[in-house]
Amino acid sequence: MYNPSSKVLGENVSRYTLVMVVAKRARQIVQGSTSKVHTDYENPISIALEEIREGKIEYREVEHVEK
């Protein structure tokens, strides 16, 4: 499985945002969405990470709200 780093995702991307984006995209793949990258990976999480690494998925930073 691909292990993303701050070099790939940028210094300002939180791990929380990464987890949320990957989880949402992996669910879409499981439900039948076509992969946006050519990859040998079969795991939906790995595919989603690869899509993010290649810049095929657009996302914005999630803002945390303190309670």
C-alpha positions, 0 to 999 in steps of 0.5 A, spaced: 500 500 500 502 506 498 504 511 504 503 518 503 507 523 505 507 531 506 512 531 500 506 528 496 500 532 499 503 538 501 505 541 508 499 544 510 494 538 509 492 535 515 492 528 516 484 528 518 483 531 511 487 526 508 483 520 512 476 523 510 478 524 503 481 517 502 475 514 506 469 518 501 473 516 495 474 509 497 467 508 498 465 511 491 470 506 488 467 500 492 460 502 490 462 502 482 466 508 481 471 508 475 478 509 478 481 516 475 488 513 475 491 506 471 494 502 477 495 495 479 492 496 486 486 492 487 484 495 494 480 501 494 484 505 499 490 504 495 487 506 489 484 513 492 491 514 495 494 514 488 488 518 485 490 523 490 497 523 489 497 524 482 492 530 483 486 527 480 482 528 486 480 535 488 479 537 495 479 542 500 482 543 507 477 541 513 476 546 518 475 543 525 470 547 530 472 547 537 466 545 542 
